[in-house]
Amino acid sequence: MHRRPLPWLKRHVRRFFLRLWLILLAISPVTHGATLPRLPALSADPTAVTTSGLSSGGYMAEQFSVAYSASLAGVAVVAGGPYGCSRGSVTNAATKCSCPSEHSALLDAAALIPGLGCHAFSPELQRTLSVMATQANRADIDDTAHLARQRVWLFSGGQDRVVDRSLVEALALYHQDMGVPDDQLRHVDLPDAGHGMPSPLATQACDRTASPFLTQCQVDGPGELLKWLYPQATVQSGTPTEGALKAFRQTPYTQGLGFTGLDVSGWVYVPAACEATGARCKVHVAFHGCEQGQGFREGGRRFGTQFVKGAGYNRWAEGSDLIVLYPQVLPSTTADPSDPYRYNPKGCWDFWGYTQPHGGALSTTPGVRHPFASRSAPQMRAVKRMIDDLLRQP
């Protein structure tokens, strides 16, 4: 004889699985992207849009600020180099514009052999190459005259063996060539800093270069760069709230763009004050670095929100009427290792052309345009659409 389960037992079982489902939903924003909303229309201030980023995110922030210079008030680059540095070559990206951290043990030996290892060009030569890349792309970027009004904040570390400090020096020279006055440009260089975002929330030593690439350098990177980018505004720290950090769908912004490499979801921090009618809040786009996207996995564990919550932007957003957008890249690979198209195993932002099919990223000849750094580049267009949504009237 079979007895039916007791009603109270059935209720407890249902509650258990409901709670389990809610927990999984909370910790797995990527897999539930289809259920998320798109970005809200907040009537944000179109004259107060800025960008920043670390490493590949720094390169992305820079090329975005050049391509859409008419729409940007400033840019901050942490351990990144100048516009078009790779000239569309993954080899240049990994040997002239950066040096993957897992190769660092081989650098000293490789440096003894001509042609091997990572060797950044001199700041003067790299500056010249970046100016040439800008001229080659002039038909698909905003008028470079807009760059002269932008504010620029740069950070480099003397112990950074991933992005050599000479590349940040080249970036400073490039902006000077673009007409940025000295009083609008600041370069912070710490001799003891490794490769990472300096954040007071970090616990990793300043000279370390290791995941999560957030370092304790006695410098509040997000706070300092935001104060520099918004000199006329009140920029102060506050206490971030969980409800202000919201996941959103990125897929509406990638439609019709082909392969973008973007994850299905991203993050945005919206202080409650910025949801009020007529708030006109500022907008800042924070680009994560390689191995910092929420979907990057190492040792079976996903990186998650370590950058989104741990870099330190949100506390400044809360106290400064500032919306912070965190677009996300998803690691991807291709079956053909000889073809860079779609090959991005570390989830880096595209600063060498992996979103360009049919060999479109392989032209390294000076004067030849590089689509990955133009307004029509898939990642660039997607992020611009995100910003435009935040600027829209409700």
Salt bridges, closest charged atoms under 4 A:
ASP45 OD1 - ARG280 NH2 3.48
GLU62 OE1 - HIS175 NE2 2.89
GLU102 OE1 - LYS346 NZ 2.65
ASP108 OD1 - ARG161 NH2 3.21
ASP140 OD2 - ARG369 NH2 3.41
ASP140 OD1 - ARG375 NE 3.69
ASP142 OD1 - ARG375 NH1 2.75
ASP160 OD2 - HIS195 ND1 2.89
ASP177 OD2 - ARG127 NH1 3.15
ASP189 OD2 - ARG165 NH2 2.12
ASP220 OD2 - ARG315 NH1 2.84
GLU224 OE1 - ARG186 NH1 3.83
GLU242 OE1 - LYS309 NZ 3.72
GLU275 OE2 - LYS246 NZ 3.74
GLU291 OE2 - LYS346 NZ 3.47
ASP388 OD1 - LYS384 NZ 2.98
ASP389 OD2 - ARG38 NE 2.92
ASP389 OD1 - ARG392 NE 2.79
